[in-house]
């Protein structure tokens, strides 16, 4: 198992792409030194988090 990793939950950027969800808009999930960090969460972030079996606890 990898100690540190990055998971791209989505890479959408423009308003039309985000609105139509042509690409997912979930941001990036970092796992560094046993700490989870969600960067730039988009409208689809919670859906992508649960689809990828990630644990969003604080």
N, CA, C and O atoms as a Tripos MOL2 file, in Angstrom:
@<TRIPOS>MOLECULE
protein
  232   231    58     0     0
PROTEIN
NO_CHARGES

@<TRIPOS>ATOM
      1 N           0.8410   -1.1930    0.0000 N.3       1 UNK1
      2 CA          0.0000    0.0000    0.0000 C.3       1 UNK1
      3 C           0.8820    1.2500    0.0000 C.2       1 UNK1
      4 O           1.8820    1.3200    0.7140 O.2       1 UNK1
      5 N           0.5000    2.2140   -0.7960 N.am      2 UNK2
      6 CA          1.2500    3.4650   -0.8700 C.3       2 UNK2
      7 C           1.0260    4.2950    0.3870 C.2       2 UNK2
      8 O          -0.0920    4.3860    0.8940 O.2       2 UNK2
      9 N           2.0950    4.8930    0.8780 N.am      3 UNK3
     10 CA          1.9730    5.7210    2.0690 C.3       3 UNK3
     11 C           1.3220    7.0680    1.7350 C.2       3 UNK3
     12 O           0.3280    7.4510    2.3520 O.2       3 UNK3
     13 N           1.8750    7.7690    0.7730 N.am      4 UNK4
     14 CA          1.3330    9.0630    0.3460 C.3       4 UNK4
     15 C           0.8110    8.9380   -1.0760 C.2       4 UNK4
     16 O           1.4430    8.3000   -1.9180 O.2       4 UNK4
     17 N          -0.3590    9.5540   -1.3520 N.am      5 UNK5
     18 CA         -0.9250    9.4550   -2.6900 C.3       5 UNK5
     19 C          -1.8550   10.6240   -2.9760 C.2       5 UNK5
     20 O          -2.3100   11.3160   -2.0650 O.2       5 UNK5
     21 N          -2.1290   10.8300   -4.2650 N.am      6 UNK6
     22 CA         -3.0570   11.8600   -4.7450 C.3       6 UNK6
     23 C          -4.0940   11.1810   -5.6210 C.2       6 UNK6
     24 O          -3.7500   10.3820   -6.4910 O.2       6 UNK6
     25 N          -5.3720   11.4980   -5.3920 N.am      7 UNK7
     26 CA         -6.4720   10.9540   -6.2030 C.3       7 UNK7
     27 C          -7.2040   12.1410   -6.8240 C.2       7 UNK7
     28 O          -7.6960   13.0160   -6.1110 O.2       7 UNK7
     29 N          -7.2730   12.1680   -8.1550 N.am      8 UNK8
     30 CA         -8.0180   13.2170   -8.8490 C.3       8 UNK8
     31 C          -9.4820   12.7990   -8.9010 C.2       8 UNK8
     32 O          -9.8320   11.8140   -9.5510 O.2       8 UNK8
     33 N         -10.3380   13.5580   -8.2080 N.am      9 UNK9
     34 CA        -11.7690   13.2680   -8.1910 C.3       9 UNK9
     35 C         -12.4750   13.9160   -9.3700 C.2       9 UNK9
     36 O         -13.6000   13.5410   -9.7000 O.2       9 UNK9
     37 N         -11.8400   14.8660   -9.9960 N.am     10 UNK10
     38 CA        -12.3920   15.5280  -11.1700 C.3      10 UNK10
     39 C         -11.4640   16.6240  -11.6430 C.2      10 UNK10
     40 O         -10.7000   17.1870  -10.8590 O.2      10 UNK10
     41 N         -11.5350   16.9280  -12.9380 N.am     11 UNK11
     42 CA        -10.6480   17.9410  -13.5090 C.3      11 UNK11
     43 C         -11.4000   18.9870  -14.3210 C.2      11 UNK11
     44 O         -10.7950   19.6770  -15.1410 O.2      11 UNK11
     45 N         -12.7000   19.1190  -14.1120 N.am     12 UNK12
     46 CA        -13.4930   20.1120  -14.8450 C.3      12 UNK12
     47 C         -13.0660   21.5110  -14.4220 C.2      12 UNK12
     48 O         -12.6250   21.7170  -13.2910 O.2      12 UNK12
     49 N         -13.1990   22.4750  -15.3340 N.am     13 UNK13
     50 CA        -12.7590   23.8190  -15.0090 C.3      13 UNK13
     51 C         -13.7520   24.8950  -15.3770 C.2      13 UNK13
     52 O         -14.1950   25.6420  -14.5050 O.2      13 UNK13
     53 N         -14.1190   24.9970  -16.6460 N.am     14 UNK14
     54 CA        -15.0130   26.0580  -17.1090 C.3      14 UNK14
     55 C         -16.4470   25.8620  -16.6470 C.2      14 UNK14
     56 O         -16.8550   24.7480  -16.3220 O.2      14 UNK14
     57 N         -17.2130   26.9530  -16.6190 N.am     15 UNK15
     58 CA        -18.5770   26.8840  -16.0850 C.3      15 UNK15
     59 C         -19.4780   25.9470  -16.8810 C.2      15 UNK15
     60 O         -20.3120   25.2600  -16.2910 O.2      15 UNK15
     61 N         -19.3340   25.9000  -18.2000 N.am     16 UNK16
     62 CA        -20.1670   25.0110  -19.0150 C.3      16 UNK16
     63 C         -19.8160   23.5540  -18.7400 C.2      16 UNK16
     64 O         -20.6990   22.7030  -18.6400 O.2      16 UNK16
     65 N         -18.5250   23.2730  -18.6180 N.am     17 UNK17
     66 CA        -18.0760   21.9010  -18.3390 C.3      17 UNK17
     67 C         -18.5710   21.4560  -16.9670 C.2      17 UNK17
     68 O         -19.0190   20.3210  -16.8070 O.2      17 UNK17
     69 N         -18.4940   22.3480  -15.9720 N.am     18 UNK18
     70 CA        -18.9640   22.0210  -14.6220 C.3      18 UNK18
     71 C         -20.4740   21.8650  -14.6070 C.2      18 UNK18
     72 O         -20.9850   20.8900  -14.0550 O.2      18 UNK18
     73 N         -21.2020   22.8060  -15.2040 N.am     19 UNK19
     74 CA        -22.6660   22.7740  -15.1930 C.3      19 UNK19
     75 C         -23.2080   21.5000  -15.8320 C.2      19 UNK19
     76 O         -24.1220   20.8710  -15.2970 O.2      19 UNK19
     77 N         -22.6490   21.1250  -16.9640 N.am     20 UNK20
     78 CA        -23.1230   19.9290  -17.6720 C.3      20 UNK20
     79 C         -22.4380   18.6500  -17.1950 C.2      20 UNK20
     80 O         -22.7830   17.5550  -17.6390 O.2      20 UNK20
     81 N         -21.4740   18.7880  -16.2950 N.am     21 UNK21
     82 CA        -20.6900   17.6590  -15.7840 C.3      21 UNK21
     83 C         -20.1190   16.8150  -16.9280 C.2      21 UNK21
     84 O         -20.1620   15.5850  -16.8960 O.2      21 UNK21
     85 N         -19.5800   17.5150  -17.9460 N.am     22 UNK22
     86 CA        -18.9200   16.8350  -19.0570 C.3      22 UNK22
     87 C         -17.6750   16.1120  -18.5520 C.2      22 UNK22
     88 O         -17.3250   15.0350  -19.0350 O.2      22 UNK22
     89 N         -17.0160   16.7250  -17.5730 N.am     23 UNK23
     90 CA        -15.9440   16.0680  -16.8170 C.3      23 UNK23
     91 C         -16.3080   16.2560  -15.3490 C.2      23 UNK23
     92 O         -16.9440   17.2470  -14.9920 O.2      23 UNK23
     93 N         -15.9200   15.3360  -14.5160 N.am     24 UNK24
     94 CA        -16.2430   15.4440  -13.0910 C.3      24 UNK24
     95 C         -15.5570   16.6670  -12.4860 C.2      24 UNK24
     96 O         -14.4860   17.0800  -12.9290 O.2      24 UNK24
     97 N         -16.1960   17.2330  -11.4690 N.am     25 UNK25
     98 CA        -15.6790   18.4430  -10.8270 C.3      25 UNK25
     99 C         -15.4970   18.2170   -9.3320 C.2      25 UNK25
    100 O         -16.0850   18.9240   -8.5140 O.2      25 UNK25
    101 N         -14.6980   17.2510   -8.9890 N.am     26 UNK26
    102 CA        -14.5550   16.8850   -7.5840 C.3      26 UNK26
    103 C         -13.3080   17.3750   -6.8860 C.2      26 UNK26
    104 O         -13.2160   17.2590   -5.6640 O.2      26 UNK26
    105 N         -12.3420   17.9190   -7.6080 N.am     27 UNK27
    106 CA        -11.1100   18.3750   -6.9800 C.3      27 UNK27
    107 C         -10.0860   17.2630   -6.8280 C.2      27 UNK27
    108 O         -10.1080   16.2780   -7.5660 O.2      27 UNK27
    109 N          -9.1790   17.4330   -5.8540 N.am     28 UNK28
    110 CA         -8.1100   16.4510   -5.6030 C.3      28 UNK28
    111 C          -8.1280   16.0330   -4.1410 C.2      28 UNK28
    112 O          -8.3570   16.8560   -3.2550 O.2      28 UNK28
    113 N          -7.8890   14.7670   -3.8970 N.am     29 UNK29
    114 CA         -7.8080   14.2130   -2.5410 C.3      29 UNK29
    115 C          -6.3540   13.8210   -2.3080 C.2      29 UNK29
    116 O          -5.8150   12.9740   -3.0200 O.2      29 UNK29
    117 N          -5.7240   14.4300   -1.3190 N.am     30 UNK30
    118 CA         -4.3480   14.1010   -0.9680 C.3      30 UNK30
    119 C          -4.3320   13.3150    0.3280 C.2      30 UNK30
    120 O          -5.0550   13.6400    1.2690 O.2      30 UNK30
    121 N          -3.5120   12.2880    0.3750 N.am     31 UNK31
    122 CA         -3.2800   11.5360    1.6080 C.3      31 UNK31
    123 C          -1.7870   11.6220    1.8820 C.2      31 UNK31
    124 O          -0.9920   10.9270    1.2500 O.2      31 UNK31
    125 N          -1.4090   12.4820    2.8280 N.am     32 UNK32
    126 CA         -0.0020   12.7400    3.1330 C.3      32 UNK32
    127 C           0.2390   12.5770    4.6270 C.2      32 UNK32
    128 O          -0.4250   13.2220    5.4400 O.2      32 UNK32
    129 N           1.1750   11.7260    4.9880 N.am     33 UNK33
    130 CA          1.5090   11.5040    6.4030 C.3      33 UNK33
    131 C           0.2670   11.1860    7.2320 C.2      33 UNK33
    132 O           0.1000   11.7130    8.3320 O.2      33 UNK33
    133 N          -0.5990   10.3300    6.7080 N.am     34 UNK34
    134 CA         -1.8400    9.9040    7.3730 C.3      34 UNK34
    135 C          -2.8390   11.0390    7.5880 C.2      34 UNK34
    136 O          -3.7100   10.9390    8.4510 O.2      34 UNK34
    137 N          -2.7200   12.1140    6.8140 N.am     35 UNK35
    138 CA         -3.6650   13.2330    6.8610 C.3      35 UNK35
    139 C          -4.3360   13.3300    5.5020 C.2      35 UNK35
    140 O          -3.6660   13.2890    4.4700 O.2      35 UNK35
    141 N          -5.6800   13.4600    5.4970 N.am     36 UNK36
    142 CA         -6.4390   13.6090    4.2570 C.3      36 UNK36
    143 C          -6.7230   15.0840    4.0110 C.2      36 UNK36
    144 O          -7.1630   15.7950    4.9150 O.2      36 UNK36
    145 N          -6.4720   15.5430    2.7870 N.am     37 UNK37
    146 CA         -6.6910   16.9390    2.4160 C.3      37 UNK37
    147 C          -7.4730   16.9630    1.1060 C.2      37 UNK37
    148 O          -7.0660   16.3450    0.1230 O.2      37 UNK37
    149 N          -8.5990   17.6790    1.0960 N.am     38 UNK38
    150 CA         -9.3960   17.8460   -0.1190 C.3      38 UNK38
    151 C          -9.1180   19.2370   -0.6710 C.2      38 UNK38
    152 O          -9.3800   20.2380   -0.0040 O.2      38 UNK38
    153 N          -8.5840   19.2990   -1.8940 N.am     39 UNK39
    154 CA         -8.2170   20.5710   -2.5140 C.3      39 UNK39
    155 C          -9.1930   20.9000   -3.6350 C.2      39 UNK39
    156 O          -9.4880   20.0580   -4.4840 O.2      39 UNK39
    157 N          -9.6890   22.1330   -3.6280 N.am     40 UNK40
    158 CA        -10.5580   22.6530   -4.6810 C.3      40 UNK40
    159 C         -11.7710   21.7610   -4.9410 C.2      40 UNK40
    160 O         -11.9840   21.3300   -6.0750 O.2      40 UNK40
    161 N         -12.5780   21.4730   -3.8950 N.am     41 UNK41
    162 CA        -13.7510   20.6230   -4.1170 C.3      41 UNK41
    163 C         -14.7660   21.3190   -5.0180 C.2      41 UNK41
    164 O         -15.0310   22.5120   -4.8710 O.2      41 UNK41
    165 N         -15.3210   20.5640   -5.9380 N.am     42 UNK42
    166 CA        -16.3390   21.0910   -6.8420 C.3      42 UNK42
    167 C         -17.7080   20.5530   -6.4700 C.2      42 UNK42
    168 O         -17.8560   19.8720   -5.4560 O.2      42 UNK42
    169 N         -18.7210   20.8580   -7.2940 N.am     43 UNK43
    170 CA        -20.0830   20.4130   -7.0190 C.3      43 UNK43
    171 C         -20.2260   18.8970   -6.9090 C.2      43 UNK43
    172 O         -21.1240   18.4200   -6.2150 O.2      43 UNK43
    173 N         -19.3770   18.1400   -7.5650 N.am     44 UNK44
    174 CA        -19.4930   16.6850   -7.5350 C.3      44 UNK44
    175 C         -18.5790   16.0050   -6.5330 C.2      44 UNK44
    176 O         -18.4380   14.7820   -6.5610 O.2      44 UNK44
    177 N         -17.9530   16.7740   -5.6450 N.am     45 UNK45
    178 CA        -16.9340   16.1870   -4.7660 C.3      45 UNK45
    179 C         -17.4780   15.1110   -3.8360 C.2      45 UNK45
    180 O         -16.8510   14.0600   -3.7050 O.2      45 UNK45
    181 N         -18.6170   15.3280   -3.1870 N.am     46 UNK46
    182 CA        -19.1440   14.3050   -2.2690 C.3      46 UNK46
    183 C         -19.5000   13.0180   -2.9970 C.2      46 UNK46
    184 O         -19.2580   11.9260   -2.4830 O.2      46 UNK46
    185 N         -20.0650   13.1370   -4.1760 N.am     47 UNK47
    186 CA        -20.3970   11.9420   -4.9660 C.3      47 UNK47
    187 C         -19.1280   11.1730   -5.2970 C.2      47 UNK47
    188 O         -19.0820    9.9550   -5.1310 O.2      47 UNK47
    189 N         -18.0970   11.8730   -5.7640 N.am     48 UNK48
    190 CA        -16.8400   11.2090   -6.1390 C.3      48 UNK48
    191 C         -16.1220   10.6190   -4.9290 C.2      48 UNK48
    192 O         -15.4870    9.5700   -5.0370 O.2      48 UNK48
    193 N         -16.2180   11.2870   -3.7700 N.am     49 UNK49
    194 CA        -15.5980   10.7680   -2.5440 C.3      49 UNK49
    195 C         -16.1930    9.4120   -2.1910 C.2      49 UNK49
    196 O         -15.4590    8.4640   -1.9140 O.2      49 UNK49
    197 N         -17.5170    9.3150   -2.1990 N.am     50 UNK50
    198 CA        -18.1590    8.0530   -1.8320 C.3      50 UNK50
    199 C         -18.0040    6.9900   -2.9140 C.2      50 UNK50
    200 O         -17.9120    5.8050   -2.5970 O.2      50 UNK50
    201 N         -17.9740    7.3900   -4.1850 N.am     51 UNK51
    202 CA        -17.7380    6.4230   -5.2660 C.3      51 UNK51
    203 C         -16.3520    5.7780   -5.1600 C.2      51 UNK51
    204 O         -16.1550    4.6360   -5.5760 O.2      51 UNK51
    205 N         -15.4070    6.5180   -4.6050 N.am     52 UNK52
    206 CA        -14.0360    6.0240   -4.4760 C.3      52 UNK52
    207 C         -13.7350    5.4730   -3.0820 C.2      52 UNK52
    208 O         -12.5770    5.2200   -2.7500 O.2      52 UNK52
    209 N         -14.7720    5.2880   -2.2710 N.am     53 UNK53
    210 CA        -14.6370    4.7250   -0.9150 C.3      53 UNK53
    211 C         -13.6360    5.4930   -0.0510 C.2      53 UNK53
    212 O         -12.8690    4.8950    0.7030 O.2      53 UNK53
    213 N         -13.6520    6.8130   -0.1690 N.am     54 UNK54
    214 CA        -12.8010    7.6500    0.6710 C.3      54 UNK54
    215 C         -13.5960    8.0560    1.9060 C.2      54 UNK54
    216 O         -14.8260    8.1030    1.8650 O.2      54 UNK54
    217 N         -12.9060    8.3480    2.9950 N.am     55 UNK55
    218 CA        -13.5640    8.6770    4.2610 C.3      55 UNK55
    219 C         -13.4450   10.1790    4.5190 C.2      55 UNK55
    220 O         -12.3550   10.6560    4.8360 O.2      55 UNK55
    221 N         -14.5510   10.9410    4.3890 N.am     56 UNK56
    222 CA        -14.4760   12.3990    4.5140 C.3      56 UNK56
    223 C         -14.5730   12.9280    5.9440 C.2      56 UNK56
    224 O         -14.9340   14.0900    6.1360 O.2      56 UNK56
    225 N         -14.2650   12.1160    6.9460 N.am     57 UNK57
    226 CA        -14.3920   12.6090    8.3240 C.3      57 UNK57
    227 C         -13.3840   13.7230    8.5980 C.2      57 UNK57
    228 O         -12.3220   13.7950    7.9810 O.2      57 UNK57
    229 N         -13.7450   14.5720    9.5270 N.am     58 UNK58
    230 CA        -12.9020   15.7240    9.8790 C.3      58 UNK58
    231 C         -11.8840   15.3010   10.9150 C.2      58 UNK58
    232 O         -11.0730   16.1170   11.3530 O.2      58 UNK58
@<TRIPOS>BOND
     1     1     2 1
     2     2     3 1
     3     3     4 2
     4     3     5 am
     5     5     6 1
     6     6     7 1
     7     7     8 2
     8     7     9 am
     9     9    10 1
    10    10    11 1
    11    11    12 2
    12    11    13 am
    13    13    14 1
    14    14    15 1
    15    15    16 2
    16    15    17 am
    17    17    18 1
    18    18    19 1
    19    19    20 2
    20    19    21 am
    21    21    22 1
    22    22    23 1
    23    23    24 2
    24    23    25 am
    25    25    26 1
    26    26    27 1
    27    27    28 2
    28    27    29 am
    29    29    30 1
    30    30    31 1
    31    31    32 2
    32    31    33 am
    33    33    34 1
    34    34    35 1
    35    35    36 2
    36    35    37 am
    37    37    38 1
    38    38    39 1
    39    39    40 2
    40    39    41 am
    41    41    42 1
    42    42    43 1
    43    43    44 2
    44    43    45 am
    45    45    46 1
    46    46    47 1
    47    47    48 2
    48    47    49 am
    49    49    50 1
    50    50    51 1
    51    51    52 2
    52    51    53 am
    53    53    54 1
    54    54    55 1
    55    55    56 2
    56    55    57 am
    57    57    58 1
    58    58    59 1
    59    59    60 2
    60    59    61 am
    61    61    62 1
    62    62    63 1
    63    63    64 2
    64    63    65 am
    65    65    66 1
    66    66    67 1
    67    67    68 2
    68    67    69 am
    69    69    70 1
    70    70    71 1
    71    71    72 2
    72    71    73 am
    73    73    74 1
    74    74    75 1
    75    75    76 2
    76    75    77 am
    77    77    78 1
    78    78    79 1
    79    79    80 2
    80    79    81 am
    81    81    82 1
    82    82    83 1
    83    83    84 2
    84    83    85 am
    85    85    86 1
    86    86    87 1
    87    87    88 2
    88    87    89 am
    89    89    90 1
    90    90    91 1
    91    91    92 2
    92    91    93 am
    93    93    94 1
    94    94    95 1
    95    95    96 2
    96    95    97 am
    97    97    98 1
    98    98    99 1
    99    99   100 2
   100    99   101 am
   101   101   102 1
   102   102   103 1
   103   103   104 2
   104   103   105 am
   105   105   106 1
   106   106   107 1
   107   107   108 2
   108   107   109 am
   109   109   110 1
   110   110   111 1
   111   111   112 2
   112   111   113 am
   113   113   114 1
   114   114   115 1
   115   115   116 2
   116   115   117 am
   117   117   118 1
   118   118   119 1
   119   119   120 2
   120   119   121 am
   121   121   122 1
   122   122   123 1
   123   123   124 2
   124   123   125 am
   125   125   126 1
   126   126   127 1
   127   127   128 2
   128   127   129 am
   129   129   130 1
   130   130   131 1
   131   131   132 2
   132   131   133 am
   133   133   134 1
   134   134   135 1
   135   135   136 2
   136   135   137 am
   137   137   138 1
   138   138   139 1
   139   139   140 2
   140   139   141 am
   141   141   142 1
   142   142   143 1
   143   143   144 2
   144   143   145 am
   145   145   146 1
   146   146   147 1
   147   147   148 2
   148   147   149 am
   149   149   150 1
   150   150   151 1
   151   151   152 2
   152   151   153 am
   153   153   154 1
   154   154   155 1
   155   155   156 2
   156   155   157 am
   157   157   158 1
   158   158   159 1
   159   159   160 2
   160   159   161 am
   161   161   162 1
   162   162   163 1
   163   163   164 2
   164   163   165 am
   165   165   166 1
   166   166   167 1
   167   167   168 2
   168   167   169 am
   169   169   170 1
   170   170   171 1
   171   171   172 2
   172   171   173 am
   173   173   174 1
   174   174   175 1
   175   175   176 2
   176   175   177 am
   177   177   178 1
   178   178   179 1
   179   179   180 2
   180   179   181 am
   181   181   182 1
   182   182   183 1
   183   183   184 2
   184   183   185 am
   185   185   186 1
   186   186   187 1
   187   187   188 2
   188   187   189 am
   189   189   190 1
   190   190   191 1
   191   191   192 2
   192   191   193 am
   193   193   194 1
   194   194   195 1
   195   195   196 2
   196   195   197 am
   197   197   198 1
   198   198   199 1
   199   199   200 2
   200   199   201 am
   201   201   202 1
   202   202   203 1
   203   203   204 2
   204   203   205 am
   205   205   206 1
   206   206   207 1
   207   207   208 2
   208   207   209 am
   209   209   210 1
   210   210   211 1
   211   211   212 2
   212   211   213 am
   213   213   214 1
   214   214   215 1
   215   215   216 2
   216   215   217 am
   217   217   218 1
   218   218   219 1
   219   219   220 2
   220   219   221 am
   221   221   222 1
   222   222   223 1
   223   223   224 2
   224   223   225 am
   225   225   226 1
   226   226   227 1
   227   227   228 2
   228   227   229 am
   229   229   230 1
   230   230   231 1
   231   231   232 2
@<TRIPOS>SUBSTRUCTURE
     1 UNK1         2 RESIDUE 1 A UNK
     2 UNK2         6 RESIDUE 1 A UNK
     3 UNK3        10 RESIDUE 1 A UNK
     4 UNK4        14 RESIDUE 1 A UNK
     5 UNK5        18 RESIDUE 1 A UNK
     6 UNK6        22 RESIDUE 1 A UNK
     7 UNK7        26 RESIDUE 1 A UNK
     8 UNK8        30 RESIDUE 1 A UNK
     9 UNK9        34 RESIDUE 1 A UNK
    10 UNK10       38 RESIDUE 1 A UNK
    11 UNK11       42 RESIDUE 1 A UNK
    12 UNK12       46 RESIDUE 1 A UNK
    13 UNK13       50 RESIDUE 1 A UNK
    14 UNK14       54 RESIDUE 1 A UNK
    15 UNK15       58 RESIDUE 1 A UNK
    16 UNK16       62 RESIDUE 1 A UNK
    17 UNK17       66 RESIDUE 1 A UNK
    18 UNK18       70 RESIDUE 1 A UNK
    19 UNK19       74 RESIDUE 1 A UNK
    20 UNK20       78 RESIDUE 1 A UNK
    21 UNK21       82 RESIDUE 1 A UNK
    22 UNK22       86 RESIDUE 1 A UNK
    23 UNK23       90 RESIDUE 1 A UNK
    24 UNK24       94 RESIDUE 1 A UNK
    25 UNK25       98 RESIDUE 1 A UNK
    26 UNK26      102 RESIDUE 1 A UNK
    27 UNK27      106 RESIDUE 1 A UNK
    28 UNK28      110 RESIDUE 1 A UNK
    29 UNK29      114 RESIDUE 1 A UNK
    30 UNK30      118 RESIDUE 1 A UNK
    31 UNK31      122 RESIDUE 1 A UNK
    32 UNK32      126 RESIDUE 1 A UNK
    33 UNK33      130 RESIDUE 1 A UNK
    34 UNK34      134 RESIDUE 1 A UNK
    35 UNK35      138 RESIDUE 1 A UNK
    36 UNK36      142 RESIDUE 1 A UNK
    37 UNK37      146 RESIDUE 1 A UNK
    38 UNK38      150 RESIDUE 1 A UNK
    39 UNK39      154 RESIDUE 1 A UNK
    40 UNK40      158 RESIDUE 1 A UNK
    41 UNK41      162 RESIDUE 1 A UNK
    42 UNK42      166 RESIDUE 1 A UNK
    43 UNK43      170 RESIDUE 1 A UNK
    44 UNK44      174 RESIDUE 1 A UNK
    45 UNK45      178 RESIDUE 1 A UNK
    46 UNK46      182 RESIDUE 1 A UNK
    47 UNK47      186 RESIDUE 1 A UNK
    48 UNK48      190 RESIDUE 1 A UNK
    49 UNK49      194 RESIDUE 1 A UNK
    50 UNK50      198 RESIDUE 1 A UNK
    51 UNK51      202 RESIDUE 1 A UNK
    52 UNK52      206 RESIDUE 1 A UNK
    53 UNK53      210 RESIDUE 1 A UNK
    54 UNK54      214 RESIDUE 1 A UNK
    55 UNK55      218 RESIDUE 1 A UNK
    56 UNK56      222 RESIDUE 1 A UNK
    57 UNK57      226 RESIDUE 1 A UNK
    58 UNK58      230 RESIDUE 1 A UNK
